[in-house]
Amino acid sequence: MENRLRVLRAERNWSQGDLAERLEVSRQSVNAIETGKYDPSLPLAFRIAELFGLAIEEVFVSPSRAH
Amino acid sequence: MPWTPAAKRYNVRLILLTLLYGVFLTSAVYGFKHHLVGGAVAWVVATLPALPLIGVFAAMGRYLVEEQDEYVRMLLVRQMLWGMGFALSCATVWGFLEGFDLIRHIDGYWIVAAWYFGQGIGACVNRVTLGARVACS
């Protein structure tokens, strides 16, 4: 699933490790989500969106709308 | 390698169970070799080395439950599925070959070794397809 995680992270000058620490997951998890290799569960997706103060659809792109 | 708290606890349990396995196996081999056990005691002593291995299965299950990082948990599940598939496939093929007298009989506990080996394959698949690995790979 496409997402804006890398951009949002870069805007805040956060490394993957910084984001992982804030989300209480491994850096590997952040990397997998960021590169689209892993789709997070709904609770984790909500945690990510809330951390950035955004709605889920502002972070993750719906697969049906992705090109 | 993500050494999550749950992974650290799993590794401590694994080390303790491995040590226990070594003690039980050595004792059982010594006891049987020197004819120190017999009757019902022999059954108990022969079963003892299996208990830590069963403990390892339980420890893996507990790790799956305790692991809070869902991505790491997914990697572990994939790895375990590879282990299970590989072990069951080996047992099935070996069973038919043995049934048709094409191959000799081997002790059933080798299925555990095949399961571990299969998990190793699973870890490699995770590494190649996702570029990831888990603490117990």
N, CA and C atoms of all chains as a GROMACS GRO file, in nm:
protein
  612
    1MET      N    1   0.085  -0.119   0.000
    1MET     CA    2   0.000   0.000   0.000
    1MET      C    3   0.089   0.124   0.000
    2GLU      N    4   0.059   0.214  -0.095
    2GLU     CA    5   0.138   0.338  -0.103
    2GLU      C    6   0.109   0.427   0.017
    3ASN      N    7   0.209   0.503   0.058
    3ASN     CA    8   0.188   0.593   0.173
    3ASN      C    9   0.285   0.711   0.165
    4ARG      N   10   0.260   0.810   0.250
    4ARG     CA   11   0.342   0.932   0.251
    4ARG      C   12   0.436   0.936   0.372
    5LEU      N   13   0.463   0.820   0.424
    5LEU     CA   14   0.540   0.813   0.549
    5LEU      C   15   0.678   0.877   0.536
    6ARG      N   16   0.745   0.847   0.426
    6ARG     CA   17   0.881   0.899   0.409
    6ARG      C   18   0.881   1.054   0.405
    7VAL      N   19   0.782   1.109   0.332
    7VAL     CA   20   0.772   1.254   0.320
    7VAL      C   21   0.740   1.317   0.456
    8LEU      N   22   0.642   1.260   0.523
    8LEU     CA   23   0.601   1.313   0.654
    8LEU      C   24   0.715   1.306   0.754
    9ARG      N   25   0.789   1.200   0.746
    9ARG     CA   26   0.904   1.182   0.836
    9ARG      C   27   1.013   1.285   0.804
   10ALA      N   28   1.037   1.304   0.675
   10ALA     CA   29   1.141   1.398   0.632
   10ALA      C   30   1.106   1.540   0.672
   11GLU      N   31   0.977   1.573   0.664
   11GLU     CA   32   0.931   1.708   0.702
   11GLU      C   33   0.965   1.740   0.847
   12ARG      N   34   0.972   1.635   0.928
   12ARG     CA   35   0.999   1.653   1.071
   12ARG      C   36   1.144   1.621   1.107
   13ASN      N   37   1.223   1.592   1.004
   13ASN     CA   38   1.364   1.555   1.025
   13ASN      C   39   1.379   1.435   1.117
   14TRP      N   40   1.287   1.340   1.104
   14TRP     CA   41   1.294   1.219   1.185
   14TRP      C   42   1.362   1.108   1.104
   15SER      N   43   1.447   1.034   1.169
   15SER     CA   44   1.502   0.915   1.104
   15SER      C   45   1.400   0.802   1.120
   16GLN      N   46   1.423   0.691   1.050
   16GLN     CA   47   1.332   0.577   1.068
   16GLN      C   48   1.334   0.531   1.213
   17GLY      N   49   1.454   0.540   1.274
   17GLY     CA   50   1.467   0.499   1.414
   17GLY      C   51   1.386   0.588   1.506
   18ASP      N   52   1.386   0.720   1.476
   18ASP     CA   53   1.308   0.815   1.557
   18ASP      C   54   1.159   0.780   1.551
   19LEU      N   55   1.113   0.754   1.428
   19LEU     CA   56   0.971   0.722   1.410
   19LEU      C   57   0.937   0.589   1.479
   20ALA      N   58   1.028   0.493   1.465
   20ALA     CA   59   1.006   0.362   1.528
   20ALA      C   60   0.993   0.376   1.679
   21GLU      N   61   1.080   0.461   1.735
   21GLU     CA   62   1.077   0.482   1.880
   21GLU      C   63   0.944   0.543   1.923
   22ARG      N   64   0.896   0.640   1.845
   22ARG     CA   65   0.769   0.706   1.879
   22ARG      C   66   0.651   0.611   1.866
   23LEU      N   67   0.661   0.518   1.770
   23LEU     CA   68   0.551   0.423   1.747
   23LEU      C   69   0.566   0.297   1.832
   24GLU      N   70   0.681   0.285   1.899
   24GLU     CA   71   0.712   0.165   1.980
   24GLU      C   72   0.710   0.038   1.895
   25VAL      N   73   0.772   0.048   1.778
   25VAL     CA   74   0.793  -0.070   1.692
   25VAL      C   75   0.940  -0.070   1.650
   26SER      N   76   0.982  -0.175   1.580
   26SER     CA   77   1.122  -0.182   1.536
   26SER      C   78   1.144  -0.091   1.414
   27ARG      N   79   1.269  -0.051   1.394
   27ARG     CA   80   1.302   0.031   1.277
   27ARG      C   81   1.272  -0.047   1.149
   28GLN      N   82   1.292  -0.179   1.159
   28GLN     CA   83   1.264  -0.267   1.046
   28GLN      C   84   1.117  -0.257   1.004
   29SER      N   85   1.029  -0.245   1.104
   29SER     CA   86   0.886  -0.233   1.075
   29SER      C   87   0.858  -0.103   1.000
   30VAL      N   88   0.917   0.006   1.048
   30VAL     CA   89   0.896   0.135   0.982
   30VAL      C   90   0.944   0.128   0.838
   31ASN      N   91   1.061   0.068   0.819
   31ASN     CA   92   1.116   0.055   0.683
   31ASN      C   93   1.024  -0.027   0.594
   32ALA      N   94   0.970  -0.137   0.648
   32ALA     CA   95   0.882  -0.224   0.569
   32ALA      C   96   0.753  -0.152   0.530
   33ILE      N   97   0.699  -0.073   0.624
   33ILE     CA   98   0.575   0.001   0.595
   33ILE      C   99   0.603   0.111   0.493
   34GLU      N  100   0.713   0.182   0.516
   34GLU     CA  101   0.750   0.295   0.430
   34GLU      C  102   0.772   0.252   0.286
   35THR      N  103   0.832   0.136   0.268
   35THR     CA  104   0.863   0.089   0.132
   35THR      C  105   0.748   0.008   0.072
   36GLY      N  106   0.638  -0.002   0.146
   36GLY     CA  107   0.521  -0.073   0.093
   36GLY      C  108   0.532  -0.223   0.097
   37LYS      N  109   0.632  -0.275   0.169
   37LYS     CA  110   0.647  -0.421   0.177
   37LYS      C  111   0.551  -0.482   0.279
   38TYR      N  112   0.504  -0.398   0.368
   38TYR     CA  113   0.412  -0.447   0.471
   38TYR      C  114   0.302  -0.345   0.495
   39ASP      N  115   0.178  -0.394   0.495
   39ASP     CA  116   0.063  -0.308   0.525
   39ASP      C  117   0.032  -0.320   0.674
   40PRO      N  118   0.037  -0.208   0.746
   40PRO     CA  119   0.012  -0.217   0.890
   40PRO      C  120  -0.133  -0.251   0.922
   41SER      N  121  -0.153  -0.303   1.042
   41SER     CA  122  -0.290  -0.330   1.088
   41SER      C  123  -0.362  -0.197   1.106
   42LEU      N  124  -0.492  -0.202   1.118
   42LEU     CA  125  -0.570  -0.078   1.137
   42LEU      C  126  -0.528  -0.004   1.264
   43PRO      N  127  -0.511  -0.073   1.379
   43PRO     CA  128  -0.467   0.000   1.500
   43PRO      C  129  -0.332   0.070   1.480
   44LEU      N  130  -0.237   0.005   1.413
   44LEU     CA  131  -0.106   0.068   1.391
   44LEU      C  132  -0.118   0.183   1.292
   45ALA      N  133  -0.202   0.165   1.190
   45ALA     CA  134  -0.224   0.273   1.093
   45ALA      C  135  -0.283   0.396   1.163
   46PHE      N  136  -0.376   0.372   1.255
   46PHE     CA  137  -0.434   0.483   1.332
   46PHE      C  138  -0.327   0.551   1.416
   47ARG      N  139  -0.239   0.470   1.480
   47ARG     CA  140  -0.132   0.526   1.564
   47ARG      C  141  -0.040   0.615   1.481
   48ILE      N  142  -0.008   0.567   1.359
   48ILE     CA  143   0.080   0.644   1.270
   48ILE      C  144   0.014   0.776   1.232
   49ALA      N  145  -0.112   0.766   1.191
   49ALA     CA  146  -0.184   0.888   1.148
   49ALA      C  147  -0.196   0.987   1.264
   50GLU      N  148  -0.229   0.936   1.382
   50GLU     CA  149  -0.245   1.024   1.499
   50GLU      C  150  -0.113   1.088   1.538
   51LEU      N  151  -0.004   1.016   1.521
   51LEU     CA  152   0.128   1.072   1.554
   51LEU      C  153   0.158   1.194   1.467
   52PHE      N  154   0.114   1.188   1.341
   52PHE     CA  155   0.136   1.301   1.251
   52PHE      C  156   0.020   1.401   1.254
   53GLY      N  157  -0.080   1.371   1.334
   53GLY     CA  158  -0.195   1.462   1.344
   53GLY      C  159  -0.276   1.466   1.216
   54LEU      N  160  -0.282   1.353   1.147
   54LEU     CA  161  -0.355   1.347   1.020
   54LEU      C  162  -0.457   1.234   1.022
   55ALA      N  163  -0.545   1.235   0.921
   55ALA     CA  164  -0.638   1.123   0.906
   55ALA      C  165  -0.566   1.010   0.832
   56ILE      N  166  -0.612   0.888   0.850
   56ILE     CA  167  -0.546   0.773   0.787
   56ILE      C  168  -0.530   0.792   0.636
   57GLU      N  169  -0.637   0.842   0.572
   57GLU     CA  170  -0.631   0.856   0.425
   57GLU      C  171  -0.535   0.966   0.379
   58GLU      N  172  -0.489   1.047   0.475
   58GLU     CA  173  -0.388   1.148   0.440
   58GLU      C  174  -0.246   1.092   0.451
   59VAL      N  175  -0.236   0.974   0.509
   59VAL     CA  176  -0.105   0.906   0.521
   59VAL      C  177  -0.096   0.791   0.422
   60PHE      N  178  -0.203   0.712   0.418
   60PHE     CA  179  -0.204   0.593   0.333
   60PHE      C  180  -0.296   0.614   0.213
   61VAL      N  181  -0.252   0.565   0.099
   61VAL     CA  182  -0.332   0.577  -0.023
   61VAL      C  183  -0.414   0.451  -0.041
   62SER      N  184  -0.544   0.469  -0.059
   62SER     CA  185  -0.633   0.355  -0.078
   62SER      C  186  -0.586   0.273  -0.199
   63PRO      N  187  -0.573   0.142  -0.187
   63PRO     CA  188  -0.527   0.060  -0.302
   63PRO      C  189  -0.614   0.078  -0.426
   64SER      N  190  -0.742   0.104  -0.405
   64SER     CA  191  -0.832   0.121  -0.520
   64SER      C  192  -0.810   0.254  -0.592
   65ARG      N  193  -0.742   0.347  -0.522
   65ARG     CA  194  -0.717   0.477  -0.584
   65ARG      C  195  -0.570   0.493  -0.628
   66ALA      N  196  -0.489   0.398  -0.588
   66ALA     CA  197  -0.346   0.406  -0.624
   66ALA      C  198  -0.331   0.381  -0.774
   67HIS      N  199  -0.226   0.441  -0.834
   67HIS     CA  200  -0.205   0.419  -0.977
   67HIS      C  201  -0.073   0.352  -1.002
   68MET      N  202   1.893  -0.637   1.332
   68MET     CA  203   1.809  -0.741   1.392
   68MET      C  204   1.727  -0.680   1.507
   69PRO      N  205   1.595  -0.686   1.498
   69PRO     CA  206   1.514  -0.622   1.601
   69PRO      C  207   1.507  -0.706   1.729
   70TRP      N  208   1.590  -0.670   1.827
   70TRP     CA  209   1.587  -0.742   1.955
   70TRP      C  210   1.482  -0.679   2.044
   71THR      N  211   1.359  -0.715   2.017
   71THR     CA  212   1.249  -0.663   2.098
   71THR      C  213   1.255  -0.729   2.236
   72PRO      N  214   1.190  -0.670   2.337
   72PRO     CA  215   1.189  -0.732   2.471
   72PRO      C  216   1.139  -0.876   2.467
   73ALA      N  217   1.036  -0.902   2.386
   73ALA     CA  218   0.982  -1.038   2.377
   73ALA      C  219   1.086  -1.133   2.316
   74ALA      N  220   1.162  -1.085   2.219
   74ALA     CA  221   1.265  -1.168   2.155
   74ALA      C  222   1.376  -1.201   2.255
   75LYS      N  223   1.410  -1.103   2.340
   75LYS     CA  224   1.513  -1.128   2.442
   75LYS      C  225   1.466  -1.234   2.540
   76ARG      N  226   1.340  -1.223   2.582
   76ARG     CA  227   1.285  -1.323   2.676
   76ARG      C  228   1.284  -1.461   2.611
   77TYR      N  229   1.248  -1.466   2.484
   77TYR     CA  230   1.247  -1.593   2.411
   77TYR      C  231   1.386  -1.656   2.408
   78ASN      N  232   1.486  -1.572   2.382
   78ASN     CA  233   1.622  -1.625   2.374
   78ASN      C  234   1.673  -1.677   2.508
   79VAL      N  235   1.636  -1.611   2.616
   79VAL     CA  236   1.674  -1.660   2.750
   79VAL      C  237   1.610  -1.797   2.773
   80ARG      N  238   1.481  -1.808   2.739
   80ARG     CA  239   1.410  -1.936   2.756
   80ARG      C  240   1.475  -2.044   2.669
   81LEU      N  241   1.510  -2.006   2.547
   81LEU     CA  242   1.571  -2.103   2.455
   81LEU      C  243   1.705  -2.154   2.508
   82ILE      N  244   1.785  -2.064   2.563
   82ILE     CA  245   1.916  -2.104   2.618
   82ILE      C  246   1.896  -2.200   2.736
   83LEU      N  247   1.803  -2.166   2.826
   83LEU     CA  248   1.778  -2.251   2.942
   83LEU      C  249   1.728  -2.389   2.900
   84LEU      N  250   1.638  -2.392   2.804
   84LEU     CA  251   1.583  -2.520   2.757
   84LEU      C  252   1.689  -2.602   2.685
   85THR      N  253   1.778  -2.536   2.613
   85THR     CA  254   1.886  -2.608   2.544
   85THR      C  255   1.981  -2.670   2.646
   86LEU      N  256   2.012  -2.595   2.752
   86LEU     CA  257   2.098  -2.649   2.857
   86LEU      C  258   2.032  -2.770   2.924
   87LEU      N  259   1.903  -2.756   2.951
   87LEU     CA  260   1.827  -2.865   3.012
   87LEU      C  261   1.824  -2.988   2.922
   88TYR      N  262   1.810  -2.964   2.793
   88TYR     CA  263   1.810  -3.073   2.695
   88TYR      C  264   1.944  -3.147   2.700
   89GLY      N  265   2.053  -3.070   2.706
   89GLY     CA  266   2.187  -3.130   2.713
   89GLY      C  267   2.202  -3.218   2.836
   90VAL      N  268   2.155  -3.168   2.949
   90VAL     CA  269   2.165  -3.242   3.076
   90VAL      C  270   2.081  -3.370   3.069
   91PHE      N  271   1.958  -3.359   3.024
   91PHE     CA  272   1.867  -3.474   3.018
   91PHE      C  273   1.917  -3.579   2.918
   92LEU      N  274   1.963  -3.532   2.802
   92LEU     CA  275   2.009  -3.627   2.700
   92LEU      C  276   2.134  -3.701   2.746
   93THR      N  277   2.228  -3.625   2.801
   93THR     CA  278   2.353  -3.686   2.850
   93THR      C  279   2.323  -3.789   2.960
   94SER      N  280   2.233  -3.751   3.051
   94SER     CA  281   2.196  -3.841   3.161
   94SER      C  282   2.129  -3.967   3.108
   95ALA      N  283   2.039  -3.950   3.012
   95ALA     CA  284   1.967  -4.065   2.957
   95ALA      C  285   2.062  -4.160   2.884
   96VAL      N  286   2.150  -4.102   2.803
   96VAL     CA  287   2.246  -4.185   2.728
   96VAL      C  288   2.336  -4.261   2.825
   97TYR      N  289   2.383  -4.191   2.927
   97TYR     CA  290   2.471  -4.254   3.028
   97TYR      C  291   2.396  -4.366   3.101
   98GLY      N  292   2.273  -4.335   3.142
   98GLY     CA  293   2.192  -4.432   3.216
   98GLY      C  294   2.165  -4.559   3.138
   99PHE      N  295   2.130  -4.544   3.011
   99PHE     CA  296   2.099  -4.661   2.928
   99PHE      C  297   2.227  -4.737   2.890
  100LYS      N  298   2.335  -4.661   2.864
  100LYS     CA  299   2.461  -4.725   2.824
  100LYS      C  300   2.516  -4.813   2.935
  101HIS      N  301   2.499  -4.767   3.059
  101HIS     CA  302   2.553  -4.842   3.173
  101HIS      C  303   2.446  -4.926   3.244
  102HIS      N  304   2.334  -4.945   3.177
  102HIS     CA  305   2.224  -5.029   3.229
  102HIS      C  306   2.184  -4.990   3.370
  103LEU      N  307   2.171  -4.860   3.393
  103LEU     CA  308   2.134  -4.811   3.527
  103LEU      C  309   1.983  -4.795   3.542
  104VAL      N  310   1.914  -4.798   3.431
  104VAL     CA  311   1.768  -4.779   3.439
  104VAL      C  312   1.694  -4.899   3.380
  105GLY      N  313   1.574  -4.920   3.429
  105GLY     CA  314   1.493  -5.030   3.378
  105GLY      C  315   1.348  -5.011   3.418
  106GLY      N  316   1.260  -5.091   3.360
  106GLY     CA  317   1.118  -5.083   3.394
  106GLY      C  318   1.056  -4.948   3.365
  107ALA      N  319   0.973  -4.905   3.460
  107ALA     CA  320   0.901  -4.778   3.440
  107ALA      C  321   0.997  -4.659   3.438
  108VAL      N  322   1.106  -4.669   3.516
  108VAL     CA  323   1.204  -4.559   3.521
  108VAL      C  324   1.265  -4.536   3.383
  109ALA      N  325   1.288  -4.645   3.310
  109ALA     CA  326   1.346  -4.635   3.176
  109ALA      C  327   1.257  -4.550   3.085
  110TRP      N  328   1.126  -4.567   3.098
  110TRP     CA  329   1.031  -4.490   3.018
  110TRP      C  330   1.041  -4.341   3.051
  111VAL      N  331   1.053  -4.315   3.180
  111VAL     CA  332   1.062  -4.174   3.223
  111VAL      C  333   1.193  -4.112   3.173
  112VAL      N  334   1.304  -4.184   3.193
  112VAL     CA  335   1.436  -4.132   3.154
  112VAL      C  336   1.443  -4.112   3.002
  113ALA      N  337   1.384  -4.205   2.927
  113ALA     CA  338   1.387  -4.194   2.781
  113ALA      C  339   1.303  -4.077   2.730
  114THR      N  340   1.202  -4.041   2.809
  114THR     CA  341   1.112  -3.931   2.768
  114THR      C  342   1.169  -3.794   2.806
  115LEU      N  343   1.254  -3.792   2.909
  115LEU     CA  344   1.305  -3.664   2.961
  115LEU      C  345   1.367  -3.572   2.854
  116PRO      N  346   1.453  -3.622   2.762
  116PRO     CA  347   1.512  -3.530   2.662
  116PRO      C  348   1.408  -3.465   2.571
  117ALA      N  349   1.291  -3.528   2.559
  117ALA     CA  350   1.186  -3.471   2.472
  117ALA      C  351   1.122  -3.348   2.536
  118LEU      N  352   1.120  -3.346   2.669
  118LEU     CA  353   1.046  -3.238   2.738
  118LEU      C  354   1.100  -3.098   2.708
  119PRO      N  355   1.234  -3.077   2.713
  119PRO     CA  356   1.283  -2.942   2.678
  119PRO      C  357   1.251  -2.903   2.534
  120LEU      N  358   1.249  -3.003   2.444
  120LEU     CA  359   1.215  -2.972   2.304
  120LEU      C  360   1.070  -2.929   2.293
  121ILE      N  361   0.984  -2.996   2.369
  121ILE     CA  362   0.842  -2.955   2.373
  121ILE      C  363   0.834  -2.814   2.432
  122GLY      N  364   0.921  -2.790   2.529
  122GLY     CA  365   0.929  -2.657   2.590
  122GLY      C  366   0.965  -2.550   2.488
  123VAL      N  367   1.051  -2.586   2.392
  123VAL     CA  368   1.090  -2.491   2.287
  123VAL      C  369   0.968  -2.456   2.201
  124PHE      N  370   0.886  -2.557   2.171
  124PHE     CA  371   0.764  -2.528   2.093
  124PHE      C  372   0.676  -2.430   2.171
  125ALA      N  373   0.663  -2.456   2.300
  125ALA     CA  374   0.581  -2.368   2.385
  125ALA      C  375   0.641  -2.228   2.391
  126ALA      N  376   0.775  -2.223   2.400
  126ALA     CA  377   0.844  -2.092   2.408
  126ALA      C  378   0.820  -2.012   2.279
  127MET      N  379   0.819  -2.081   2.166
  127MET     CA  380   0.794  -2.012   2.039
  127MET      C  381   0.651  -1.960   2.034
  128GLY      N  382   0.558  -2.042   2.083
  128GLY     CA  383   0.419  -1.998   2.088
  128GLY      C  384   0.403  -1.877   2.178
  129ARG      N  385   0.473  -1.881   2.292
  129ARG     CA  386   0.465  -1.770   2.387
  129ARG      C  387   0.526  -1.643   2.327
  130TYR      N  388   0.634  -1.663   2.253
  130TYR     CA  389   0.698  -1.548   2.187
  130TYR      C  390   0.600  -1.482   2.089
  131LEU      N  391   0.528  -1.567   2.015
  131LEU     CA  392   0.430  -1.514   1.920
  131LEU      C  393   0.324  -1.432   1.991
  132VAL      N  394   0.283  -1.480   2.108
  132VAL     CA  395   0.179  -1.409   2.184
  132VAL      C  396   0.235  -1.280   2.244
  133GLU      N  397   0.359  -1.286   2.293
  133GLU     CA  398   0.417  -1.171   2.364
  133GLU      C  399   0.471  -1.062   2.270
  134GLU      N  400   0.507  -1.100   2.147
  134GLU     CA  401   0.568  -1.003   2.056
  134GLU      C  402   0.468  -0.893   2.021
  135GLN      N  403   0.503  -0.770   2.054
  135GLN     CA  404   0.413  -0.657   2.031
  135GLN      C  405   0.433  -0.595   1.893
  136ASP      N  406   0.548  -0.622   1.831
  136ASP     CA  407   0.577  -0.566   1.699
  136ASP      C  408   0.513  -0.655   1.593
  137GLU      N  409   0.405  -0.606   1.533
  137GLU     CA  410   0.326  -0.691   1.443
  137GLU      C  411   0.403  -0.734   1.319
  138TYR      N  412   0.496  -0.651   1.273
  138TYR     CA  413   0.574  -0.689   1.154
  138TYR      C  414   0.670  -0.804   1.188
  139VAL      N  415   0.736  -0.793   1.302
  139VAL     CA  416   0.826  -0.900   1.347
  139VAL      C  417   0.748  -1.030   1.367
  140ARG      N  418   0.627  -1.015   1.422
  140ARG     CA  419   0.540  -1.132   1.443
  140ARG      C  420   0.504  -1.196   1.309
  141MET      N  421   0.477  -1.115   1.209
  141MET     CA  422   0.443  -1.167   1.076
  141MET      C  423   0.563  -1.243   1.017
  142LEU      N  424   0.683  -1.188   1.036
  142LEU     CA  425   0.804  -1.255   0.986
  142LEU      C  426   0.821  -1.391   1.052
  143LEU      N  427   0.798  -1.394   1.183
  143LEU     CA  428   0.812  -1.518   1.257
  143LEU      C  429   0.710  -1.623   1.212
  144VAL      N  430   0.588  -1.579   1.190
  144VAL     CA  431   0.483  -1.671   1.144
  144VAL      C  432   0.520  -1.729   1.007
  145ARG      N  433   0.566  -1.644   0.918
  145ARG     CA  434   0.610  -1.692   0.784
  145ARG      C  435   0.719  -1.796   0.799
  146GLN      N  436   0.815  -1.765   0.887
  146GLN     CA  437   0.928  -1.855   0.909
  146GLN      C  438   0.880  -1.990   0.964
  147MET      N  439   0.787  -1.984   1.059
  147MET     CA  440   0.736  -2.107   1.119
  147MET      C  441   0.654  -2.189   1.018
  148LEU      N  442   0.581  -2.120   0.931
  148LEU     CA  443   0.505  -2.192   0.828
  148LEU      C  444   0.598  -2.265   0.733
  149TRP      N  445   0.710  -2.202   0.700
  149TRP     CA  446   0.809  -2.270   0.616
  149TRP      C  447   0.863  -2.393   0.687
  150GLY      N  448   0.890  -2.377   0.817
  150GLY     CA  449   0.940  -2.490   0.896
  150GLY      C  450   0.841  -2.604   0.897
  151MET      N  451   0.714  -2.571   0.921
  151MET     CA  452   0.610  -2.674   0.927
  151MET      C  453   0.593  -2.742   0.791
  152GLY      N  454   0.586  -2.661   0.686
  152GLY     CA  455   0.568  -2.718   0.551
  152GLY      C  456   0.684  -2.808   0.512
  153PHE      N  457   0.806  -2.763   0.544
  153PHE     CA  458   0.924  -2.841   0.508
  153PHE      C  459   0.926  -2.973   0.585
  154ALA      N  460   0.900  -2.965   0.716
  154ALA     CA  461   0.905  -3.085   0.800
  154ALA      C  462   0.798  -3.186   0.759
  155LEU      N  463   0.677  -3.138   0.736
  155LEU     CA  464   0.569  -3.229   0.697
  155LEU      C  465   0.596  -3.290   0.559
  156SER      N  466   0.651  -3.211   0.469
  156SER     CA  467   0.683  -3.263   0.336
  156SER      C  468   0.790  -3.371   0.345
  157CYS      N  469   0.894  -3.344   0.425
  157CYS     CA  470   1.001  -3.443   0.443
  157CYS      C  471   0.944  -3.573   0.501
  158ALA      N  472   0.860  -3.558   0.604
  158ALA     CA  473   0.803  -3.676   0.669
  158ALA      C  474   0.716  -3.756   0.572
  159THR      N  475   0.641  -3.686   0.489
  159THR     CA  476   0.552  -3.753   0.393
  159THR      C  477   0.633  -3.830   0.288
  160VAL      N  478   0.731  -3.763   0.230
  160VAL     CA  479   0.813  -3.828   0.126
  160VAL      C  480   0.889  -3.945   0.186
  161TRP      N  481   0.950  -3.920   0.305
  161TRP     CA  482   1.027  -4.026   0.370
  161TRP      C  483   0.937  -4.146   0.403
  162GLY      N  484   0.816  -4.117   0.449
  162GLY     CA  485   0.722  -4.223   0.485
  162GLY      C  486   0.690  -4.314   0.368
  163PHE      N  487   0.666  -4.254   0.251
  163PHE     CA  488   0.635  -4.336   0.133
  163PHE      C  489   0.758  -4.415   0.087
  164LEU      N  490   0.874  -4.349   0.086
  164LEU     CA  491   0.996  -4.419   0.045
  164LEU      C  492   1.024  -4.536   0.138
  165GLU      N  493   1.002  -4.514   0.267
  165GLU     CA  494   1.024  -4.620   0.366
  165GLU      C  495   0.919  -4.731   0.349
  166GLY      N  496   0.796  -4.689   0.321
  166GLY     CA  497   0.687  -4.785   0.302
  166GLY      C  498   0.713  -4.880   0.186
  167PHE      N  499   0.781  -4.831   0.085
  167PHE     CA  500   0.813  -4.914  -0.032
  167PHE      C  501   0.953  -4.974  -0.021
  168ASP      N  502   1.007  -4.972   0.100
  168ASP     CA  503   1.137  -5.035   0.130
  168ASP      C  504   1.251  -4.980   0.044
  169LEU      N  505   1.242  -4.852   0.013
  169LEU     CA  506   1.349  -4.791  -0.067
  169LEU      C  507   1.450  -4.717   0.020
  170ILE      N  508   1.415  -4.701   0.144
  170ILE     CA  509   1.499  -4.621   0.233
  170ILE      C  510   1.486  -4.675   0.375
  171ARG      N  511   1.589  -4.653   0.456
  171ARG     CA  512   1.586  -4.712   0.590
  171ARG      C  513   1.500  -4.628   0.685
  172HIS      N  514   1.463  -4.688   0.797
  172HIS     CA  515   1.382  -4.618   0.897
  172HIS      C  516   1.470  -4.519   0.974
  173ILE      N  517   1.415  -4.403   1.004
  173ILE     CA  518   1.487  -4.310   1.094
  173ILE      C  519   1.396  -4.277   1.213
  174ASP      N  520   1.460  -4.238   1.323
  174ASP     CA  521   1.384  -4.206   1.444
  174ASP      C  522   1.297  -4.082   1.421
  175GLY      N  523   1.178  -4.087   1.481
  175GLY     CA  524   1.078  -3.983   1.461
  175GLY      C  525   1.122  -3.844   1.503
  176TYR      N  526   1.213  -3.835   1.600
  176TYR     CA  527   1.250  -3.701   1.649
  176TYR      C  528   1.328  -3.620   1.546
  177TRP      N  529   1.369  -3.682   1.436
  177TRP     CA  530   1.438  -3.607   1.331
  177TRP      C  531   1.345  -3.506   1.264
  178ILE      N  532   1.215  -3.528   1.284
  178ILE     CA  533   1.119  -3.432   1.227
  178ILE      C  534   1.140  -3.293   1.288
  179VAL      N  535   1.186  -3.293   1.415
  179VAL     CA  536   1.213  -3.164   1.482
  179VAL      C  537   1.331  -3.093   1.412
  180ALA      N  538   1.433  -3.173   1.379
  180ALA     CA  539   1.549  -3.115   1.309
  180ALA      C  540   1.505  -3.059   1.173
  181ALA      N  541   1.417  -3.134   1.104
  181ALA     CA  542   1.367  -3.087   0.974
  181ALA      C  543   1.287  -2.958   0.992
  182TRP      N  544   1.213  -2.950   1.101
  182TRP     CA  545   1.132  -2.831   1.130
  182TRP      C  546   1.223  -2.709   1.150
  183TYR      N  547   1.328  -2.729   1.228
  183TYR     CA  548   1.424  -2.620   1.250
  183TYR      C  549   1.491  -2.578   1.119
  184PHE      N  550   1.530  -2.679   1.041
  184PHE     CA  551   1.596  -2.651   0.913
  184PHE      C  552   1.500  -2.573   0.822
  185GLY      N  553   1.374  -2.615   0.821
  185GLY     CA  554   1.273  -2.547   0.741
  185GLY      C  555   1.256  -2.401   0.784
  186GLN      N  556   1.267  -2.378   0.914
  186GLN     CA  557   1.258  -2.240   0.963
  186GLN      C  558   1.377  -2.158   0.914
  187GLY      N  559   1.491  -2.225   0.903
  187GLY     CA  560   1.608  -2.159   0.847
  187GLY      C  561   1.583  -2.117   0.703
  188ILE      N  562   1.518  -2.206   0.627
  188ILE     CA  563   1.481  -2.173   0.489
  188ILE      C  564   1.386  -2.053   0.489
  189GLY      N  565   1.288  -2.058   0.582
  189GLY     CA  566   1.192  -1.948   0.594
  189GLY      C  567   1.259  -1.816   0.624
  190ALA      N  568   1.362  -1.821   0.711
  190ALA     CA  569   1.436  -1.699   0.745
  190ALA      C  570   1.507  -1.644   0.621
  191CYS      N  571   1.561  -1.737   0.540
  191CYS     CA  572   1.628  -1.695   0.416
  191CYS      C  573   1.527  -1.634   0.319
  192VAL      N  574   1.409  -1.695   0.311
  192VAL     CA  575   1.305  -1.642   0.222
  192VAL      C  576   1.264  -1.502   0.267
  193ASN      N  577   1.249  -1.484   0.399
  193ASN     CA  578   1.218  -1.351   0.452
  193ASN      C  579   1.325  -1.250   0.414
  194ARG      N  580   1.449  -1.298   0.425
  194ARG     CA  581   1.564  -1.211   0.396
  194ARG      C  582   1.565  -1.170   0.249
  195VAL      N  583   1.538  -1.268   0.162
  195VAL     CA  584   1.544  -1.241   0.017
  195VAL      C  585   1.424  -1.160  -0.030
  196THR      N  586   1.305  -1.197   0.017
  196THR     CA  587   1.184  -1.132  -0.035
  196THR      C  588   1.152  -1.000   0.035
  197LEU      N  589   1.187  -0.990   0.164
  197LEU     CA  590   1.152  -0.869   0.239
  197LEU      C  591   1.273  -0.796   0.294
  198GLY      N  592   1.390  -0.858   0.279
  198GLY     CA  593   1.511  -0.796   0.332
  198GLY      C  594   1.509  -0.790   0.483
  199ALA      N  595   1.440  -0.886   0.544
  199ALA     CA  596   1.422  -0.879   0.689
  199ALA      C  597   1.460  -1.010   0.756
  200ARG      N  598   1.489  -1.001   0.885
  200ARG     CA  599   1.512  -1.121   0.963
  200ARG      C  600   1.465  -1.097   1.106
  201VAL      N  601   1.434  -1.209   1.174
  201VAL     CA  602   1.388  -1.196   1.312
  201VAL      C  603   1.492  -1.255   1.406
  202ALA      N  604   1.475  -1.223   1.532
  202ALA     CA  605   1.575  -1.258   1.632
  202ALA      C  606   1.602  -1.407   1.641
  203CYS      N  607   1.500  -1.489   1.619
  203CYS     CA  608   1.523  -1.632   1.636
  203CYS      C  609   1.549  -1.704   1.505
  204SER      N  610   1.591  -1.632   1.403
  204SER     CA  611   1.624  -1.698   1.276
  204SER      C  612   1.770  -1.739   1.274
   0.00000   0.00000   0.00000
